[in-house]
Amino acid sequence: MKKLGAIILSVFIICGIIKYTYTINRCKNINYAVQSYFTTGIFNSHKMYNIGNINLSFSNGNMAVVKIDGLEKKSPHRKVTYNVFLEKSNNGIWKVKKIYPA
């Protein structure tokens, strides 16, 4: 019984590591990074039901400003707009640094 539990636990850990690695590699694309941040996460206070538009306002290669709009996750699903500041790490992954409601 303990062997079965250990096998199941190790399978879940391996699947989690594979999913995390896949997501990190996909975050090298700025559109995927923004969409992933705003549509996933349990404790994300800026979580959206869907994203309507993603407009790149400024980018110098290492820093970017993106304006997004879409529907809020919480009822009554109001339309929200955010200005998002992203920064590119040394390994090419875009990370959300600051979010401003527009």
N, C-alpha and C positions, 0 to 999 in steps of 0.2 A: 504494500500500500504506500509506503514511504517512497519507493522508487517511482511509482506512478505520479505521485505529487511532485517529485523533483523533476521528472521529465516534462510534465505540463508546465511547471514554473519556468523551466529553461526554454521551452518553446515560446512562451509569452515574452520572455526577455529578449530572445533573438528576434522575434517579430517586431518588437518595439524598437530595437536598435536599427533594424532594416528600414522601418518607416521613418525614423528620425533622420537617418543618413540620406534617404531619398528626398525628404522635404528640404534639408539643408542644401543639397545639390541643386534642387529646383529653384531655391531662393536666389540664385545667381541672376535670374530674370527678375527685373524690377516689378513687372506686372504680377507675376506669381507671388512675389513677396508681399505686395500690398493686399492682394486678394486673400492670401492665406492668413495674414494677420487679422483682417477685418471680418472674416467669415468663420474662424475657428477659435477655440479656446473656451474653457469653462468660466474663468474669472475675468474675461475680457469685458470691460465696461463700455467699449466702443464697438461691440460686436454688431454686425449688420445682417439683415435677412438676405439681402442681395445687393450687389454693387451695380449701379446703372452706368456710370461713366467714370473713366480713369483718365485724367488729363495731366500730362507732364508739363509743369510750368517752368522749371529750371533744372538743369543738370550740368555739372562740370566734370562728371566722370567718377568723382568720389562722394559727392553730396547731391541730393536731388530733392525737389519740392514737387509733390503730386497733389492735385485736387481731385477728390473723389466725392461722389454723391450716390445715394441709394436709400433703401428702406431700413429703418431701425428694427432690431430684432424683437424688442419689447412691444407689446400691444399698446396702442393702436397703429403701429408700424408707420410712424411719421417719416417724412422725407428729411434726411440729414445730409449735411455737406461738411467735409473735413479737409483741412490743409495738412498734409503729412510731410514731415521732414525725415528723409532717409539718409543713412550713411553707409558707404561700402567699406567692408572690412578688408584686411590685407589679403585674405584668400578669395575675395570677390563676391562675398555674400552681402546682400542688402539687409540692413536692420533698421527698424523704425525707431527713431530717436525722440521725436516730439510730435504731438497731435494737437491741432488747434481747430475748434469748431468754427466754421465759416458762416 
